[in-house]
Amino acid sequence: MRISFAPLEGITGRVYRSIHRTMFPGLDAYYAPFFAPTGDSPLTGRVLAELDPERNPGVPLVPQLLTNRAEDFIAAARSLRELGYQEINLNLGCPSGTVTAKGKGAGFLQNPSALDLFFQKIFNAEPDLCLSVKTRVGWAQEAEWPELLEIFNRYPLQTLIIHPRVRQDFYREPVRLSLFDYAVDHCTLPLCYNGDLTSPADHETLSARFPKVRHWMLGRGLIADPSLGRQLQGGPRLSKEELRTFLDRILEAYQETLSGERPVLGKMKELWFYHAALFTDPARHLKAIRKAKTLTDYRFAADALLRDCPLNPAGQFRP
């Protein structure tokens, strides 16, 4: 079984990945949050700082690109290969309006002929490219999926990572498992499942339905419970002590890399949006975390939640 960490913008950056890998080893890949290359600047200084292999020691990292221009993709992929990266991932799943309005992310799925031409250009220029794709199953309707899957099947993709929602579902609507069924029956590429896999029970159910699938990508469920990958491999669930240490180490690292308390507070509050789902009756303390104006206030509220609220044996993040 192969387990990968999905990219979450603003969360799974270099600092987070490094600490997670140290405390919860065993994942096969961490997919980096996307960046959008341009012809003039395939890799910016900020991107290089995030993806520099020397700043991601021991992390099996896969860069993700967001673009609908083959020329920009090729230039960025070549630069990434010079850094030592083998697999490059294309984002065809981001549902954000600011992204899709430019025909990128899930917006690219609206134009199958352009997508097909995009892949033609890429593989003509780089026939040995190790390319994986993370995609939704359409823009607005399930009927779009067979044509899109036929396009993917034409090319030697390393992996097709499928999040079985259309763009218009965002993350609100249930995953469309029947469309993943269709992929299992009709796809000639290695498949990876991604979407609302937030507990070992979810994995057991999905594994029973898709017994041929051996690659699973975890996202928000793994943010909520950083031990989830370990659990899928038969290991123990997260303890309070582990979570406290994990958060303390992340807080310390953000203080070293970010300027001022405000951005650090923002990062920690965002993490607690997910972690709170693991606890029984966390609402009062979670409110105090959200209202914290200083790191002192934050530490007091987070310590109180960890002290007073027991872990819920059935607790898990639910979209």
C-alpha positions as CSV (number, residue, x, y, z in Angstrom):
1,M,0.0,0.0,0.0
2,R,1.2,3.5,-0.9
3,I,0.1,6.5,1.2
4,S,0.6,10.1,0.1
5,F,-0.1,13.5,1.8
6,A,-2.3,15.8,-0.3
7,P,-1.2,19.4,-0.8
8,L,-3.2,22.0,1.2
9,E,-2.3,25.6,0.5
10,G,-1.1,27.5,3.5
11,I,-0.7,24.4,5.7
12,T,1.5,21.7,4.2
13,G,4.5,23.9,3.5
14,R,8.1,23.2,4.2
15,V,8.0,23.8,7.9
16,Y,4.9,21.6,8.4
17,R,6.2,18.8,6.2
18,S,9.6,18.6,7.9
19,I,8.1,18.2,11.4
20,H,5.4,15.8,10.3
21,R,7.9,13.6,8.6
22,T,10.1,13.5,11.7
23,M,7.3,12.7,14.1
24,F,5.1,10.5,11.9
25,P,7.4,8.8,9.4
26,G,6.2,6.2,6.9
27,L,4.3,8.2,4.2
28,D,5.5,7.5,0.7
29,A,5.1,11.0,-0.7
30,Y,4.2,14.6,0.2
31,Y,2.7,16.6,-2.6
32,A,3.7,20.2,-2.3
33,P,1.0,23.0,-2.6
34,F,0.9,24.2,-6.2
35,F,2.7,27.0,-7.7
36,A,1.9,28.7,-11.0
37,P,5.0,29.0,-13.3
38,T,5.3,31.6,-16.0
39,G,7.4,31.7,-19.1
40,D,9.7,34.4,-17.8
41,S,10.0,32.9,-14.3
42,P,9.4,29.1,-14.1
43,L,10.7,29.1,-10.5
44,T,10.6,32.1,-8.3
45,G,12.7,32.7,-5.2
46,R,9.8,31.9,-2.9
47,V,9.2,28.6,-4.8
48,L,12.9,27.7,-4.7
49,A,12.9,28.3,-0.9
50,E,10.0,26.0,-0.5
51,L,11.2,23.2,-2.8
52,D,14.9,23.4,-2.3
53,P,15.8,19.7,-1.5
54,E,18.3,20.9,1.1
55,R,15.4,22.5,3.0
56,N,13.3,19.4,2.8
57,P,15.7,16.8,4.1
58,G,14.3,13.3,4.2
59,V,10.9,14.4,2.8
60,P,9.8,12.4,-0.3
61,L,8.5,15.6,-2.0
62,V,6.6,15.9,-5.3
63,P,6.2,19.4,-6.7
64,Q,2.8,20.4,-8.1
65,L,2.3,22.8,-11.0
66,L,-0.8,24.9,-11.8
67,T,-0.9,26.0,-15.4
68,N,-2.7,25.6,-18.7
69,R,0.3,26.6,-20.8
70,A,2.4,23.7,-22.0
71,E,5.4,25.9,-22.6
72,D,5.3,27.2,-18.9
73,F,4.9,23.7,-17.6
74,I,7.8,22.3,-19.6
75,A,10.2,25.1,-18.5
76,A,9.2,24.6,-14.8
77,A,9.5,20.8,-15.1
78,R,13.0,21.1,-16.6
79,S,14.1,23.4,-13.8
80,L,12.6,21.0,-11.2
81,R,14.4,18.0,-12.7
82,E,17.7,20.0,-12.5
83,L,17.0,20.2,-8.7
84,G,16.7,16.4,-8.6
85,Y,12.9,15.9,-8.7
86,Q,11.7,13.0,-10.8
87,E,7.9,13.1,-10.5
88,I,6.1,16.3,-11.3
89,N,2.4,16.7,-10.6
90,L,-0.2,18.7,-12.5
91,N,-3.1,20.2,-10.6
92,L,-6.5,19.7,-12.4
93,G,-8.5,19.8,-9.2
94,C,-8.4,23.2,-7.6
95,P,-12.0,24.6,-7.5
96,S,-11.1,28.2,-6.5
97,G,-12.9,30.8,-8.6
98,T,-9.8,32.9,-9.0
99,V,-8.0,29.8,-10.4
100,T,-10.8,28.4,-12.6
101,A,-11.6,31.8,-14.1
102,K,-8.2,31.6,-15.8
103,G,-8.9,28.1,-17.1
104,K,-6.5,26.5,-14.6
105,G,-7.0,23.8,-12.0
106,A,-10.5,22.3,-12.4
107,G,-11.2,25.0,-14.9
108,F,-9.0,23.3,-17.4
109,L,-11.5,20.4,-17.4
110,Q,-14.0,22.6,-19.2
111,N,-11.9,22.4,-22.4
112,P,-11.0,18.7,-23.1
113,S,-9.5,19.4,-26.6
114,A,-7.1,22.0,-25.1
115,L,-6.2,19.6,-22.3
116,D,-5.4,16.9,-24.9
117,L,-3.2,19.3,-26.9
118,F,-1.5,20.3,-23.6
119,F,-0.5,16.7,-22.9
120,Q,0.6,16.2,-26.6
121,K,3.0,19.2,-26.4
122,I,4.4,18.1,-23.0
123,F,5.2,14.6,-24.0
124,N,6.5,15.6,-27.4
125,A,9.0,17.9,-25.7
126,E,9.7,15.6,-22.7
127,P,8.9,12.0,-23.7
128,D,10.6,10.7,-20.5
129,L,8.7,13.0,-18.2
130,C,7.5,11.3,-15.0
131,L,4.1,13.1,-14.8
132,S,1.3,12.5,-12.4
133,V,-2.1,14.3,-12.5
134,K,-4.4,15.2,-9.6
135,T,-7.9,15.7,-11.1
136,R,-11.5,16.1,-10.4
137,V,-14.0,14.1,-12.5
138,G,-15.4,17.1,-14.4
139,W,-16.5,20.6,-14.3
140,A,-20.3,20.4,-13.7
141,Q,-21.7,17.1,-14.7
142,E,-20.9,13.4,-14.4
143,A,-21.3,12.9,-18.1
144,E,-18.0,14.8,-18.7
145,W,-15.9,12.1,-17.0
146,P,-15.7,9.4,-19.7
147,E,-14.2,11.8,-22.3
148,L,-11.7,13.2,-19.8
149,L,-10.6,9.7,-18.7
150,E,-10.2,8.7,-22.3
151,I,-7.8,11.7,-22.7
152,F,-5.8,10.7,-19.6
153,N,-5.5,7.1,-20.9
154,R,-3.7,8.3,-24.1
155,Y,-0.6,9.4,-22.2
156,P,2.0,7.6,-20.1
157,L,1.0,9.2,-16.8
158,Q,2.9,8.0,-13.7
159,T,-0.3,8.1,-11.6
160,L,-3.8,9.4,-12.0
161,I,-5.0,10.8,-8.6
162,I,-8.7,11.1,-8.7
163,H,-10.8,13.3,-6.4
164,P,-14.3,12.1,-7.4
165,R,-16.1,15.4,-7.3
166,V,-16.9,17.8,-10.1
167,R,-15.7,21.3,-9.6
168,Q,-19.2,22.6,-8.8
169,D,-19.3,20.3,-5.8
170,F,-16.4,22.1,-4.3
171,Y,-15.9,20.2,-1.0
172,R,-19.5,20.4,0.1
173,E,-21.2,17.6,-1.8
174,P,-20.6,13.9,-1.2
175,V,-17.8,12.2,-3.3
176,R,-19.1,10.5,-6.4
177,L,-17.9,7.0,-5.8
178,S,-19.6,5.7,-8.9
179,L,-17.3,7.8,-11.0
180,F,-14.3,6.2,-9.3
181,D,-15.9,2.9,-10.0
182,Y,-15.9,3.9,-13.7
183,A,-12.2,4.8,-13.5
184,V,-11.3,1.4,-11.9
185,D,-13.1,-0.3,-14.8
186,H,-11.9,1.8,-17.7
187,C,-8.5,3.4,-16.7
188,T,-5.3,1.9,-18.0
189,L,-3.1,4.0,-15.6
190,P,-2.1,3.5,-12.0
191,L,-4.8,5.0,-9.9
192,C,-4.8,6.8,-6.6
193,Y,-7.9,7.6,-4.6
194,N,-8.3,11.0,-2.8
195,G,-11.4,12.4,-1.1
196,D,-13.0,12.3,2.4
197,L,-10.7,9.6,3.6
198,T,-10.5,10.6,7.2
199,S,-10.4,7.5,9.3
200,P,-9.2,3.8,9.3
201,A,-12.9,2.9,9.0
202,D,-13.2,5.0,5.8
203,H,-10.1,3.2,4.4
204,E,-11.6,-0.2,5.2
205,T,-14.8,0.7,3.4
206,L,-13.1,2.1,0.4
207,S,-10.6,-0.8,0.2
208,A,-13.4,-3.3,0.2
209,R,-15.1,-1.4,-2.6
210,F,-11.9,-0.8,-4.6
211,P,-9.7,-3.8,-3.9
212,K,-7.4,-3.2,-6.8
213,V,-6.4,0.3,-5.6
214,R,-3.2,0.4,-3.7
215,H,-2.5,4.1,-3.5
216,W,-4.4,6.4,-1.2
217,M,-4.0,10.1,-0.8
218,L,-4.9,11.7,2.6
219,G,-5.7,15.4,2.9
220,R,-7.9,17.1,5.6
221,G,-8.2,13.9,7.6
222,L,-4.4,13.7,7.9
223,I,-4.2,17.4,8.9
224,A,-6.8,16.7,11.7
225,D,-5.0,13.6,12.9
226,P,-1.4,13.6,11.8
227,S,-1.1,9.9,12.8
228,L,-3.7,8.8,10.3
229,G,-1.2,7.4,7.9
230,R,0.3,5.4,10.7
231,Q,-3.1,4.0,11.6
232,L,-3.8,2.9,8.1
233,Q,-0.5,0.9,8.3
234,G,-1.7,-0.8,11.6
235,G,-0.1,1.6,14.0
236,P,-1.5,3.4,17.1
237,R,-3.8,6.4,17.1
238,L,-2.6,9.9,18.1
239,S,-2.2,10.6,21.7
240,K,-2.6,14.0,23.4
241,E,1.1,14.1,24.3
242,E,2.0,13.5,20.6
243,L,-0.3,16.3,19.4
244,R,1.0,18.7,22.1
245,T,4.6,18.0,21.0
246,F,3.7,18.3,17.4
247,L,2.0,21.7,17.8
248,D,4.7,23.0,20.1
249,R,7.3,22.1,17.5
250,I,5.3,23.7,14.7
251,L,4.7,26.9,16.7
252,E,8.4,27.2,17.5
253,A,9.4,26.7,13.8
254,Y,6.9,29.3,12.6
255,Q,8.2,31.8,15.1
256,E,11.7,31.2,13.6
257,T,10.5,31.6,10.0
258,L,7.6,34.1,10.1
259,S,7.8,37.7,11.0
260,G,5.7,38.8,14.0
261,E,3.0,37.0,16.1
262,R,0.0,37.6,13.8
263,P,1.0,35.3,10.9
264,V,2.0,32.6,13.5
265,L,-1.3,32.9,15.2
266,G,-3.1,32.6,11.9
267,K,-1.2,29.3,11.1
268,M,-2.0,27.8,14.5
269,K,-5.6,28.8,14.4
270,E,-6.0,27.2,11.0
271,L,-4.6,23.9,12.3
272,W,-7.0,23.9,15.3
273,F,-9.9,24.1,12.9
274,Y,-9.0,20.6,12.0
275,H,-7.6,19.2,15.3
276,A,-10.7,20.2,17.3
277,A,-12.7,17.4,15.5
278,L,-10.7,14.9,17.5
279,F,-11.9,16.1,20.9
280,T,-15.0,15.8,23.0
281,D,-16.7,19.1,23.7
282,P,-13.9,21.5,22.6
283,A,-16.2,24.4,21.6
284,R,-15.5,26.7,24.6
285,H,-11.7,26.3,24.4
286,L,-11.7,26.4,20.6
287,K,-13.5,29.8,20.8
288,A,-10.8,31.1,23.1
289,I,-8.1,29.9,20.6
290,R,-9.9,31.7,17.8
291,K,-10.2,34.9,19.8
292,A,-6.5,34.9,20.9
293,K,-4.7,38.1,20.1
294,T,-1.3,37.1,21.3
295,L,0.7,33.9,21.4
296,T,0.5,34.0,25.2
297,D,-3.3,33.9,24.9
298,Y,-3.1,31.2,22.3
299,R,-0.9,29.0,24.4
300,F,-3.2,29.4,27.4
301,A,-6.3,28.4,25.4
302,A,-4.6,25.5,23.6
303,D,-3.2,24.1,26.8
304,A,-6.6,24.3,28.4
305,L,-8.2,22.4,25.5
306,L,-5.6,19.7,25.7
307,R,-5.9,19.5,29.5
308,D,-9.7,19.6,29.8
309,C,-11.0,17.8,26.6
310,P,-10.6,14.1,26.2
311,L,-9.9,12.6,22.8
312,N,-13.1,11.2,21.3
313,P,-12.5,7.6,20.4
314,A,-14.7,8.2,17.3
315,G,-13.4,11.6,16.6
316,Q,-12.4,12.5,13.1
317,F,-12.6,15.4,10.7
318,R,-15.8,15.5,8.7
319,P,-16.2,17.8,5.7
